[in-house]
Amino acid sequence: MNTSSTTHHEQDETLTQAMPQVDFHTHLSDPLDYACRLVRKAYAAQQPLLVVAEPNLLRAFDERLWVFSALEFIPHCMLDSPLASTTPVLLASHFENAPHYSLLLNLNPTVPPHFERFARIFEIVSNQPEALTAARERYRFYRERGCVLNNYQREG
C-alpha cells in the first residue's frame, strides 16, 4: 500500500519538469535602463513579470520605471502593495508569497531562491568586473542544473 501523499506519476512529473530558460544580458553600462526596456517589452507582450532586487536597488529601479519614458506608463508596484494582485509588473526583494509569474527579472548578484518555479529568467549584468564575476558563478550554477542558457553581450 502506498501511504505517500504523492503518486509515482506526480513524482515523475516533478523530476521531468523543464528547467527555466535563463537569458544573461551582460556588459551593460546602464543596467537599470536596460532592465526598463525588458520590462516594457514584457508588458507590451502582456507577460506578467516579477523583478527581484535588493531593497535599495529595487527603490532605484522603481523610480527609474516612473521616468523611463515620457510617453509610456508601465504599471508596476511593490509586492506588498494592495494593488499587487492586479498589477502586471511586481517588484520584490523577497518573493515567497508572490503570485505565480512565468517571467523573472533578476537584478541581484545571486541566484534567486526557488528559481525553478519560473519558465524564463532574465539576468541583468553591468560591465563592472565584480558583477561579471558574480554572473559567471550564476551561469555555472544554472548550467549544472540543466537550464537552457543564452548570453547576450552588450558592449557599452
C-alpha positions as CSV (number, residue, x, y, z in Angstrom):
1,M,0.0,0.0,0.0
2,N,1.3,3.4,-0.9
3,T,0.9,5.7,2.1
4,S,2.7,8.6,0.4
5,S,0.6,11.6,-0.5
6,T,2.1,11.7,-4.0
7,T,1.8,9.1,-6.7
8,H,4.6,7.8,-8.8
9,H,3.2,9.7,-11.8
10,E,3.3,13.0,-9.8
11,Q,6.9,12.3,-8.7
12,D,7.8,11.6,-12.4
13,E,6.3,15.0,-13.4
14,T,8.3,16.7,-10.7
15,L,11.5,15.1,-11.9
16,T,10.9,15.8,-15.5
17,Q,9.7,19.4,-15.1
18,A,11.6,21.6,-17.5
19,M,14.2,23.9,-16.0
20,P,13.9,27.6,-16.9
21,Q,15.4,29.3,-19.8
22,V,18.0,31.8,-18.5
23,D,18.9,34.8,-20.6
24,F,22.1,36.7,-19.5
25,H,22.3,40.3,-20.7
26,T,25.9,41.3,-19.9
27,H,28.4,44.1,-20.1
28,L,25.7,46.8,-19.6
29,S,26.8,50.3,-18.9
30,D,23.3,51.2,-17.6
31,P,21.7,48.0,-16.3
32,L,18.6,49.8,-14.9
33,D,17.8,51.4,-18.2
34,Y,18.3,48.1,-20.0
35,A,16.0,46.4,-17.4
36,C,13.4,49.0,-18.0
37,R,13.4,48.2,-21.7
38,L,13.0,44.5,-21.0
39,V,10.1,45.2,-18.6
40,R,8.5,47.4,-21.3
41,K,8.8,44.6,-23.8
42,A,7.3,42.0,-21.4
43,Y,4.4,44.4,-20.6
44,A,3.8,45.1,-24.3
45,A,3.6,41.3,-24.8
46,Q,1.1,41.1,-21.9
47,Q,3.5,38.9,-20.0
48,P,3.4,39.5,-16.2
49,L,6.8,39.9,-14.7
50,L,8.4,39.7,-11.3
51,V,11.5,41.9,-10.7
52,V,13.7,40.9,-7.8
53,A,16.5,43.1,-6.3
54,E,17.9,44.2,-3.0
55,P,15.7,46.8,-1.4
56,N,17.9,49.9,-2.3
57,L,18.3,48.8,-5.9
58,L,14.6,48.0,-6.0
59,R,13.7,51.5,-5.0
60,A,16.1,52.9,-7.6
61,F,14.5,50.7,-10.2
62,D,11.0,51.7,-9.1
63,E,12.0,55.4,-9.6
64,R,13.5,54.7,-13.0
65,L,10.4,53.0,-14.2
66,W,8.4,56.1,-13.4
67,V,10.6,58.3,-15.5
68,F,11.8,55.8,-18.1
69,S,9.5,57.0,-20.9
70,A,7.6,60.3,-21.1
71,L,5.0,58.8,-23.4
72,E,4.5,55.4,-21.8
73,F,3.5,54.1,-18.4
74,I,4.4,50.6,-17.2
75,P,2.1,49.6,-14.4
76,H,4.2,48.3,-11.5
77,C,4.1,48.2,-7.8
78,M,5.9,46.6,-4.8
79,L,4.8,43.0,-3.9
80,D,3.3,44.2,-0.6
81,S,1.1,46.8,-2.3
82,P,-2.7,46.3,-2.1
83,L,-2.6,46.6,-5.9
84,A,-0.2,43.7,-6.4
85,S,-2.8,41.1,-7.4
86,T,-3.9,43.2,-10.4
87,T,-0.5,44.7,-11.5
88,P,1.4,43.1,-14.3
89,V,4.9,44.1,-13.0
90,L,5.8,43.3,-9.4
91,L,8.9,44.5,-7.6
92,A,10.2,42.4,-4.7
93,S,13.2,41.9,-2.5
94,H,11.7,38.6,-1.3
95,F,9.0,36.8,-3.3
96,E,8.0,33.7,-1.4
97,N,4.4,35.0,-1.3
98,A,4.4,36.3,-4.9
99,P,1.7,35.2,-7.3
100,H,3.0,32.7,-9.9
101,Y,4.5,34.6,-12.8
102,S,6.4,32.7,-15.5
103,L,9.0,35.6,-16.0
104,L,11.6,36.8,-13.5
105,L,14.0,39.6,-14.0
106,N,16.9,39.2,-11.5
107,L,18.8,42.4,-10.6
108,N,20.6,40.6,-7.7
109,P,24.1,39.3,-7.9
110,T,23.0,35.9,-6.6
111,V,20.7,33.1,-7.9
112,P,17.1,33.8,-6.7
113,P,15.6,31.3,-4.4
114,H,13.1,28.9,-6.0
115,F,14.4,30.0,-9.4
116,E,13.0,26.7,-10.9
117,R,9.4,27.9,-10.5
118,F,9.9,30.3,-13.4
119,A,9.8,29.4,-17.1
120,R,12.2,32.2,-18.0
121,I,14.7,34.3,-16.1
122,F,16.5,37.4,-17.3
123,E,19.8,38.1,-15.6
124,I,20.9,41.7,-15.9
125,V,24.6,42.3,-15.5
126,S,26.6,45.5,-15.6
127,N,30.0,45.9,-17.1
128,Q,31.7,46.1,-13.7
129,P,34.3,43.3,-13.0
130,E,32.6,42.2,-9.8
131,A,29.2,42.0,-11.5
132,L,30.7,39.9,-14.3
133,T,32.4,37.6,-11.9
134,A,29.1,37.0,-10.0
135,A,27.3,36.4,-13.3
136,R,29.8,33.7,-14.2
137,E,29.1,32.0,-11.0
138,R,25.3,32.1,-11.6
139,Y,25.8,30.9,-15.2
140,R,27.8,27.9,-13.9
141,F,25.0,27.2,-11.2
142,Y,22.2,27.3,-13.8
143,R,24.2,25.2,-16.3
144,E,24.9,22.5,-13.7
145,R,21.1,22.2,-13.1
146,G,20.3,21.8,-16.7
147,C,18.8,25.2,-17.5
148,V,18.7,26.4,-21.1
149,L,21.2,29.3,-21.2
150,N,21.6,32.3,-23.6
151,N,24.1,35.0,-23.4
152,Y,23.6,38.4,-25.0
153,Q,26.7,40.5,-24.6
154,R,26.1,44.3,-25.0
155,E,29.1,46.5,-25.2
156,G,28.9,50.0,-23.9
